[in-house]
Amino acid sequence: MTTTTQALVVVGAGPQALTCVSYLLAERPGLVDELVVVDPRGWLVEWSEQFARLDITSLRSSCVHHPAPQPYALLDFARGRPAELLGNYQRPTAALFADFCASLVALHGLHSRMLAGQAVRLEPRRGGTVVTLASGAALAARRVVVATNPGRPVVPGWAARLLGSTPSDRVVHSSRVDLRGAELAGQRVMVVGGGLTAGGLALAGMARGAQATLVCRRPLHRRTFDTDAGWLTRRELDRFHATTDWSLRRRCIDQARGGGSVTPAVAEALRAAGERGELEVRPDRVTSLSGAACGPLRVAFRHGATVEVDRIWLATGTSVDVMADPLLGDLARRHPVELVGGLPVLDGACRWPGTDVHVMGRLAALQLGPVAGNLTGGRMAAERILTAATGTPPRQYPVPAGCVPEDGLSQTGSVPIR
């Protein structure tokens, strides 16, 4: 087994990984020579493909939520492209955001720091961690950041038997829906879910000629962002940090996210489609699904109705459980940590206790709050990791006093990144 030593290994190459790297390099530019980013596909490939598959043309986040440490960097980049900043909050189009991220990758020369591969094992040792890849290669790192933001598709029991059924995968989770080149004219598509993905899929299906039905357990909830804007302010974050009971924090996270919501613009588009007779919104629950390998799918509802459709798209979200993630689940078995509702109790630097392994994304929610998995959460985590690695105090987001060591020293006694 070949082992090389690096100051920092980042596992994952999505927006949160880019955020962490951008923050660290802004403070320590020379770190780029001792940085390795491990990902099977490359910078933001999976993120970009998800937007393309689901025909998502703009972000839900405002223009100040992005991977660069300077809050207005995206606005500066967008000069000359004002039409790609949408609405009151100047939400970037997907194309603008992708170009901005590509500019950060080019600025720091990060393509040369990419190692194509899959991390399969983390072995913390005093003074660092060994990251083993599926190829058998190994990287010894002073500090590791896991920014894979894993989630498992939530599939209702009634749909499990026919999930991925042939032909043409008629019952699929939204994580596998691919609208690129889809021809749906004359087809009946049922979308299950009450969040923005569900609303977007219903609109996209109709745009491709389908007759759509949107099934949600409750009337659609309108909200500009995926949580109330208060979760981006000190008021709510201070209350969250003051809660020392991890179970209460877990409950608060679930309540804040509230089972999904749609933006006012999408809600209005859905309402207009309903008035035109192109969409039926059905607040109900499915009780059973039947169908053969070909022919219509028969869907029965709790209130007694039965309908026939050609396709079902499950926009039912994803769940997060550290033990279901191969990489971090293995770490948890060998370095046990307190778990609350599938989330690990990390230290104030979003670090696995007793190691120099930091975790970003939804798995850091007990420290960061309900926005941990989105772009804002990436900025919050990056600030804490920066403080732990360099001693630089957090600038934008509140951190409880003493939460993150300000001398840059980790709990395992390794030296800070210089």
C-alpha positions in Angstrom: 0.0 0.0 0.0 1.4 3.4 -1.0 1.0 6.2 1.6 1.6 9.9 1.0 1.3 12.6 3.6 -0.8 15.7 3.2 -1.8 18.6 5.5 -5.5 18.3 4.5 -7.6 15.7 2.7 -11.2 16.7 1.8 -13.5 13.9 0.9 -16.2 15.1 -1.5 -16.2 17.8 -4.2 -19.5 19.5 -4.0 -20.4 23.0 -2.9 -19.7 22.4 0.8 -16.3 20.9 0.0 -15.5 23.9 -2.2 -16.6 26.3 0.6 -14.3 24.7 3.1 -11.3 24.8 0.8 -12.0 28.4 -0.3 -12.1 29.5 3.3 -8.9 27.7 4.2 -7.0 28.9 1.2 -8.1 32.5 1.7 -6.4 32.4 5.1 -3.5 30.0 4.1 -2.8 30.2 0.3 0.2 27.9 0.6 -2.0 25.1 1.9 -3.0 24.3 -1.7 0.3 22.5 -2.2 -0.6 20.1 0.7 -4.2 19.6 -0.2 -5.9 16.6 -1.8 -9.6 16.4 -2.7 -10.9 12.9 -3.1 -14.0 12.3 -5.2 -15.0 9.8 -7.9 -16.2 12.4 -10.4 -14.7 15.8 -9.9 -15.6 19.3 -8.8 -19.4 19.8 -8.6 -20.1 17.1 -11.3 -22.8 15.4 -9.2 -24.3 18.7 -8.2 -24.5 20.0 -11.8 -26.0 16.7 -13.0 -28.7 16.8 -10.4 -29.7 20.3 -11.6 -29.7 19.1 -15.2 -31.6 15.8 -14.5 -34.4 17.7 -12.6 -34.4 20.7 -14.9 -33.6 23.1 -12.0 -32.7 26.4 -13.5 -32.1 28.6 -10.4 -31.1 28.2 -6.8 -33.4 28.7 -3.8 -30.7 30.5 -1.8 -29.9 34.2 -2.1 -26.9 35.7 -3.7 -24.9 35.9 -0.5 -24.9 32.1 0.1 -22.1 30.5 -1.9 -18.7 28.9 -1.4 -16.5 32.0 -1.3 -15.7 33.6 2.1 -16.5 37.1 0.9 -20.3 37.5 1.2 -20.7 39.6 -2.0 -18.2 37.7 -4.2 -21.0 36.2 -6.3 -22.6 39.6 -6.8 -19.2 41.0 -8.0 -18.8 38.0 -10.3 -22.3 38.6 -11.8 -21.6 42.1 -13.0 -22.8 42.1 -16.6 -25.2 39.3 -16.0 -28.0 41.0 -14.0 -30.7 39.0 -15.7 -29.3 35.9 -13.9 -30.0 37.3 -10.4 -33.7 36.6 -9.7 -36.2 38.2 -7.5 -35.9 40.3 -4.3 -33.1 38.1 -2.9 -31.2 38.0 -6.2 -31.2 34.2 -6.4 -28.6 33.1 -9.0 -29.4 31.0 -11.9 -27.9 27.5 -12.0 -25.7 28.5 -14.9 -24.4 31.6 -13.0 -23.7 29.6 -9.8 -21.9 26.9 -11.8 -19.7 29.5 -13.5 -18.9 31.2 -10.2 -17.9 27.9 -8.6 -15.7 27.1 -11.7 -14.0 30.4 -11.2 -13.1 29.5 -7.6 -11.7 26.2 -8.7 -9.6 27.9 -11.4 -8.5 30.7 -9.0 -7.0 28.3 -6.6 -5.8 25.7 -9.1 -8.0 23.0 -7.6 -8.3 20.8 -10.6 -4.7 19.8 -10.0 -5.5 18.9 -6.4 -8.3 16.4 -7.3 -7.7 12.7 -6.9 -10.4 10.6 -8.6 -11.3 7.8 -6.2 -13.6 6.6 -3.4 -12.7 7.0 0.3 -13.6 3.7 2.0 -11.9 3.9 5.4 -10.8 6.5 8.0 -8.2 5.5 10.5 -7.6 8.3 13.1 -4.1 8.2 14.7 -2.4 10.6 17.0 -1.4 13.6 14.9 -3.6 12.8 11.9 -5.7 10.3 10.0 -5.1 7.7 7.3 -7.6 7.8 4.4 -7.8 4.5 2.5 -9.2 4.5 -1.0 -11.1 1.7 -2.8 -8.0 1.4 -5.0 -5.9 0.4 -2.0 -4.0 3.7 -2.0 -3.7 5.6 1.3 -3.3 9.2 2.2 -1.9 10.3 5.6 -3.5 13.6 6.5 -3.0 16.0 9.4 -6.7 16.9 9.1 -9.6 15.4 7.2 -12.9 17.0 6.1 -15.7 14.8 5.1 -18.1 16.9 2.9 -20.1 14.2 1.2 -23.5 15.2 2.7 -25.0 11.7 2.4 -28.7 11.0 2.4 -30.8 7.9 1.7 -33.9 8.1 -0.5 -37.1 7.9 1.6 -39.4 5.4 -0.2 -43.0 4.9 1.1 -43.9 1.3 1.8 -46.6 1.2 -0.8 -44.1 2.0 -3.5 -41.3 -0.3 -2.6 -42.5 -3.4 -4.6 -42.6 -1.5 -7.9 -39.7 0.9 -7.3 -37.6 0.9 -10.5 -40.2 -1.3 -12.2 -39.7 -1.8 -15.9 -40.3 -0.7 -18.6 -38.6 2.7 -18.3 -38.5 2.8 -14.5 -42.1 3.8 -14.1 -41.9 4.2 -10.3 -38.7 6.1 -9.3 -37.4 8.3 -6.5 -36.6 11.9 -7.5 -32.9 11.1 -7.0 -33.1 9.0 -10.2 -35.5 11.0 -12.3 -33.8 12.2 -15.5 -35.8 14.8 -17.5 -33.1 15.3 -20.1 -34.6 14.4 -23.4 -37.8 13.1 -21.8 -40.9 12.8 -24.0 -44.0 12.7 -21.9 -46.7 13.9 -24.2 -50.0 12.2 -23.4 -48.6 10.5 -20.3 -50.2 10.7 -16.8 -47.5 11.5 -14.2 -48.1 11.4 -10.5 -45.6 13.3 -8.3 -45.6 12.4 -4.5 -44.4 15.0 -2.1 -45.0 18.5 -0.8 -41.6 20.2 -1.2 -39.9 22.2 -3.9 -38.6 19.2 -5.7 -42.1 17.8 -6.0 -43.5 21.1 -7.2 -40.6 21.5 -9.7 -41.1 18.0 -11.1 -44.8 18.6 -11.5 -44.1 21.7 -13.5 -41.4 20.0 -15.5 -43.6 17.1 -16.4 -46.4 19.4 -17.6 -43.8 21.4 -19.7 -43.0 18.1 -21.5 -46.7 17.4 -22.3 -47.8 15.2 -19.3 -51.0 15.5 -17.4 -49.8 15.8 -13.8 -51.2 14.9 -10.4 -49.4 16.3 -7.3 -50.1 14.2 -4.2 -49.1 15.8 -0.8 -50.2 14.9 2.7 -51.2 18.5 3.5 -51.9 21.7 1.6 -48.7 23.1 0.0 -46.7 25.3 2.5 -45.3 28.5 0.9 -41.8 29.6 2.1 -39.1 31.6 0.3 -36.3 29.5 1.7 -36.2 25.9 2.9 -36.4 27.1 6.6 -37.6 30.4 8.0 -35.1 33.2 7.4 -34.7 33.5 11.2 -32.4 30.5 11.1 -29.9 32.6 9.3 -29.8 35.2 12.2 -28.2 35.3 15.6 -31.5 35.3 17.3 -32.5 31.7 16.3 -28.9 30.4 16.3 -28.2 31.7 19.8 -31.4 29.9 21.1 -30.3 26.7 19.3 -26.8 26.8 20.8 -28.2 27.5 24.3 -30.1 24.2 24.1 -27.8 21.7 25.7 -30.1 18.7 25.3 -29.2 17.0 22.0 -32.6 15.4 21.7 -34.3 18.8 21.9 -31.9 20.1 19.2 -32.8 17.1 17.0 -36.5 17.9 17.5 -35.9 21.5 16.7 -34.2 20.6 13.5 -37.1 18.5 12.3 -39.7 21.2 13.3 -37.7 23.9 11.5 -37.6 22.1 8.2 -41.3 21.2 8.6 -41.7 18.4 6.0 -41.0 20.5 2.9 -42.2 23.8 1.3 -42.4 25.5 -2.1 -41.4 29.0 -3.0 -44.2 31.5 -3.7 -43.3 31.5 -7.4 -43.7 27.8 -7.7 -46.9 27.8 -5.6 -48.3 30.4 -8.0 -47.3 28.4 -11.1 -48.9 25.3 -9.7 -52.1 27.2 -8.9 -52.3 28.6 -12.4 -51.7 25.1 -13.9 -54.6 23.8 -11.8 -56.9 26.5 -13.1 -55.9 25.6 -16.7 -56.8 22.0 -16.0 -53.2 20.7 -16.5 -52.6 19.8 -12.9 -54.6 18.2 -10.1 -53.3 18.8 -6.6 -54.5 16.1 -4.2 -54.0 16.5 -0.5 -54.3 12.9 0.4 -52.3 9.7 1.3 -51.7 6.8 -1.0 -52.7 3.5 0.6 -51.8 1.0 -2.2 -50.2 0.7 -5.6 -50.7 -2.1 -8.1 -49.7 -2.8 -11.6 -48.1 -5.3 -13.9 -44.9 -5.0 -15.8 -46.7 -3.0 -18.4 -50.0 -1.2 -18.5 -51.3 1.5 -16.1 -50.4 1.8 -12.4 -53.4 1.8 -10.1 -53.2 4.1 -7.1 -55.6 3.9 -4.2 -56.0 6.8 -1.7 -57.0 6.9 1.9 -60.2 8.8 1.1 -61.4 6.1 -1.2 -60.5 7.4 -4.7 -58.6 5.3 -7.2 -56.7 6.7 -10.2 -54.6 5.2 -13.0 -51.2 6.8 -14.0 -48.3 5.9 -16.3 -45.5 7.1 -14.1 -44.9 7.9 -10.4 -42.1 10.2 -9.2 -41.4 10.0 -5.5 -40.2 13.4 -4.3 -40.3 12.1 -0.8 -36.9 13.4 0.3 -33.9 11.7 1.9 -33.1 10.7 5.4 -29.7 11.0 7.1 -28.3 8.4 9.4 -24.5 8.2 10.0 -24.6 4.5 10.4 -26.0 4.1 6.9 -23.1 5.9 5.4 -20.3 3.4 4.5 -17.4 5.7 5.3 -18.7 7.4 8.5 -20.6 4.4 9.7 -17.4 2.4 9.7 -15.7 5.2 11.7 -18.6 5.2 14.2 -18.2 1.5 14.8 -14.5 1.8 15.5 -14.6 5.2 17.2 -18.1 5.3 18.9 -19.8 8.6 19.2 -23.2 9.6 20.8 -25.9 9.4 18.2 -29.2 11.3 18.3 -31.8 10.4 15.7 -29.0 9.2 13.4 -26.9 12.3 13.8 -23.5 12.2 15.5 -22.7 14.6 18.4 -19.7 16.4 17.1 -17.5 18.9 18.9 -17.8 22.6 18.4 -15.5 22.4 15.3 -17.8 19.9 13.7 -15.1 17.4 14.5 -15.6 13.7 15.3 -14.6 13.7 19.0 -11.1 12.5 19.7 -10.0 12.7 16.1 -9.0 15.3 13.5 -11.9 14.3 11.2 -14.4 17.2 10.5 -17.9 16.6 9.1 -19.9 19.0 7.0 -23.5 18.9 5.7 -26.6 17.5 7.3 -24.6 15.2 9.6 -23.3 18.3 11.4 -26.8 19.6 12.1 -26.7 19.1 15.9 -23.9 21.7 15.9 -25.1 24.0 13.1 -28.9 23.8 13.1 -31.5 23.0 10.5 -29.6 24.8 7.6 -26.5 22.5 8.0 -27.0 20.7 4.7 -27.4 23.8 2.4 -25.0 26.5 1.3 -25.4 28.5 4.5 -24.6 25.5 6.6 -21.4 25.0 4.5 -20.3 28.5 5.4 -21.0 27.9 9.0 -19.0 24.7 9.1 -16.2 26.2 7.1 -15.8 29.0 9.7 -15.6 26.5 12.5 -13.1 24.3 10.7 -11.0 27.4 9.8 -10.9 28.4 13.4 -9.8 24.9 14.5 -7.2 24.7 11.8 -5.7 28.2 11.9 -7.0 30.0 15.0 -8.9 32.5 12.9 -12.0 33.5 14.8 -15.4 33.0 13.1 -16.5 36.2 11.3 -20.1 35.9 10.2 -22.0 33.2 12.1 -22.3 33.1 15.9 -20.4 30.3 17.8 -21.0 29.7 21.5 -18.1 31.0 23.6 -15.3 28.3 24.0 -17.1 26.1 21.4 -14.1 26.1 19.0 -10.5 26.3 20.3 -9.0 29.5 19.2 -5.3 28.3 19.3 -5.9 26.1 16.3 -5.0 23.0 18.2 -7.1 19.9 17.9 -8.2 17.7 20.8 -5.7 15.0 19.6 -2.8 17.3 20.0 -1.9 17.7 16.3 -0.4 20.9 15.1 -2.5 23.5 13.3 -2.3 24.1 9.5 0.2 26.8 8.8 
